[in-house]
C-alpha cells in the first residue's frame, strides 16, 4: 500500500502566531510578564512596588476622564499588534471594554486609547524605542513615565511614521493630555 501525504487544514501558522501562542501558554512566575519584543519572547518583572502609588494615581486620573466604554487598568493583559508582529503587556492602559469579551488570552492593540509604560533599567530601551515605534502607528496616546529621569512624556497624534507630537514635564508639573481625555495629569505625588 502506498502512503500518501494527508492534506493539512489551512496554512501553517506564522512565526508570529506561533510565538504569540507560546507567550499565551507560558506560566510566568508571579510578578513577571511575557511579551513579544523584537521578535523574541521577553520575560520581565512588573513594575516595582515603589511604583504602585504612581501607577494608582495615574490610573485613577485616567479612569475619571476615559472615553465612554473604556477602562483604565494596570492588570496583566497582552495586546497584539499583528502588523508589527509584536505583543505587549503595558504597565497601564486605557482600552475599549469590548476588547475583553473574547475567550483568547490577548486583546487587539486597536482597542487601546492610551498606554503607559513605567521605565526600569531593564525595560527603558524597549519603552523608549521599540514600543514607541509600534504604539506610534496606532495608539492615540502613549505615556512614558521615566522613573530614572523623574519625567513623564506624552506622545500623541499617531501616524504610519510614528507620533507627530510630544510633551515632557518633570514630576510635580501638570501634563496636558489631548482628547479624548482632555485634562492635565497631576504629577505632584510622583
DALINVEN-V870819 format. One record per residue. N is the residue number from 1. SS is DSSP state (2 for helix, 1 for strand, 0 for the rest). PSI is psi in degrees with one decimal (NA if undefined). NEAR is the number of other ideal C-beta (glycine too) atoms within 12 Angstrom. Layout:
N/SS/PSI/NEAR ; N/SS/PSI/NEAR
This chain:
1/0/133.7/3 ; 2/0/129.1/4 ; 3/0/137.4/5 ; 4/0/145.9/6 ; 5/0/135.2/6 ; 6/0/141.8/6 ; 7/0/145.9/7 ; 8/0/159.4/8 ; 9/0/103.4/7 ; 10/0/174.5/8 ; 11/0/157.0/8 ; 12/0/146.6/9 ; 13/0/148.3/14 ; 14/0/166.6/14 ; 15/2/-41.7/15 ; 16/2/-47.6/23 ; 17/2/-38.0/21 ; 18/2/-45.8/17 ; 19/2/-40.5/29 ; 20/2/-44.0/30 ; 21/2/-40.0/22 ; 22/2/-45.4/24 ; 23/2/-43.5/33 ; 24/2/-35.0/25 ; 25/2/-7.2/16 ; 26/0/142.4/23 ; 27/0/81.5/12 ; 28/0/147.9/23 ; 29/0/155.1/12 ; 30/0/136.3/9 ; 31/0/3.9/13 ; 32/1/157.9/21 ; 33/1/152.5/32 ; 34/1/135.8/30 ; 35/1/163.1/41 ; 36/1/105.0/38 ; 37/1/126.3/32 ; 38/0/37.2/20 ; 39/0/12.2/18 ; 40/1/151.7/20 ; 41/1/120.7/28 ; 42/1/126.8/27 ; 43/1/125.2/22 ; 44/1/159.2/31 ; 45/1/150.8/24 ; 46/0/163.5/29 ; 47/0/150.5/33 ; 48/0/156.3/20 ; 49/2/-30.8/13 ; 50/2/-14.9/12 ; 51/2/-13.7/27 ; 52/2/-47.5/18 ; 53/2/-44.3/20 ; 54/2/-43.7/33 ; 55/2/-44.1/32 ; 56/2/-45.2/22 ; 57/2/-42.9/27 ; 58/2/-44.6/42 ; 59/2/-44.1/32 ; 60/2/-41.1/21 ; 61/2/-43.1/31 ; 62/2/-40.9/36 ; 63/2/-37.8/25 ; 64/2/-21.6/20 ; 65/2/10.7/27 ; 66/0/148.9/31 ; 67/0/154.0/26 ; 68/0/133.2/12 ; 69/0/4.0/16 ; 70/1/151.5/27 ; 71/1/139.1/28 ; 72/1/131.7/35 ; 73/1/155.9/34 ; 74/0/14.3/31 ; 75/0/154.2/20 ; 76/0/83.0/28 ; 77/0/144.5/33 ; 78/1/131.4/37 ; 79/1/132.3/42 ; 80/1/144.8/34 ; 81/1/82.7/34 ; 82/2/-41.6/22 ; 83/2/-34.1/16 ; 84/2/-4.7/27 ; 85/0/50.3/23 ; 86/1/159.2/35 ; 87/1/122.0/40 ; 88/1/150.1/44 ; 89/0/85.7/41 ; 90/0/152.1/46 ; 91/0/-35.4/41 ; 92/1/143.3/43 ; 93/1/158.8/43 ; 94/1/125.2/40 ; 95/1/158.1/37 ; 96/1/126.3/27 ; 97/2/-27.4/22 ; 98/2/-16.0/15 ; 99/2/-16.8/26 ; 100/2/12.9/24 ; 101/0/-23.2/13 ; 102/0/176.1/14 ; 103/0/-14.3/8 ; 104/0/173.7/20 ; 105/0/5.6/23 ; 106/1/158.8/35 ; 107/1/161.9/33 ; 108/1/129.8/24 ; 109/2/-22.1/37 ; 110/2/-16.9/21 ; 111/2/-13.3/32 ; 112/1/133.6/40 ; 113/1/-18.0/40 ; 114/1/143.7/44 ; 115/1/140.8/43 ; 116/1/129.9/45 ; 117/1/132.5/44 ; 118/1/117.1/40 ; 119/0/150.4/32 ; 120/0/170.7/24 ; 121/0/-39.5/15 ; 122/0/-22.3/20 ; 123/0/-7.4/35 ; 124/2/-46.1/22 ; 125/2/-45.6/20 ; 126/2/-40.0/30 ; 127/2/-40.0/38 ; 128/2/-17.5/26 ; 129/2/-76.1/19 ; 130/2/-55.5/26 ; 131/2/-36.1/44 ; 132/2/-43.4/30 ; 133/2/-44.8/28 ; 134/2/-50.2/37 ; 135/2/-35.5/40 ; 136/0/-12.6/31 ; 137/0/-4.6/27 ; 138/0/-45.4/34 ; 139/0/124.6/38 ; 140/0/-38.9/37 ; 141/1/132.1/45 ; 142/1/122.6/43 ; 143/1/128.4/50 ; 144/1/111.8/41 ; 145/1/99.3/42 ; 146/1/100.1/29 ; 147/0/-22.5/27 ; 148/0/-36.2/18 ; 149/0/0.6/18 ; 150/0/48.0/18 ; 151/1/159.5/25 ; 152/1/133.1/40 ; 153/1/135.2/32 ; 154/1/118.1/37 ; 155/1/138.4/37 ; 156/1/169.9/30 ; 157/0/68.6/22 ; 158/0/153.8/30 ; 159/0/171.3/17 ; 160/0/-17.3/14 ; 161/0/11.0/10 ; 162/0/-177.7/23 ; 163/0/143.7/30 ; 164/0/-19.0/15 ; 165/1/153.0/20 ; 166/1/150.0/25 ; 167/1/134.5/25 ; 168/1/135.2/22 ; 169/1/155.7/27 ; 170/1/152.7/18 ; 171/0/137.5/26 ; 172/0/-18.9/15 ; 173/0/156.7/20 ; 174/1/139.4/19 ; 175/1/111.4/34 ; 176/1/137.6/24 ; 177/0/142.9/36 ; 178/0/173.0/28 ; 179/0/146.5/16 ; 180/0/8.6/20 ; 181/0/-55.3/29 ; 182/0/46.0/17 ; 183/0/173.2/20 ; 184/1/128.0/19 ; 185/1/131.3/38 ; 186/1/112.1/24 ; 187/0/17.0/29 ; 188/0/-44.6/19 ; 189/0/2.4/16 ; 190/0/NA/30
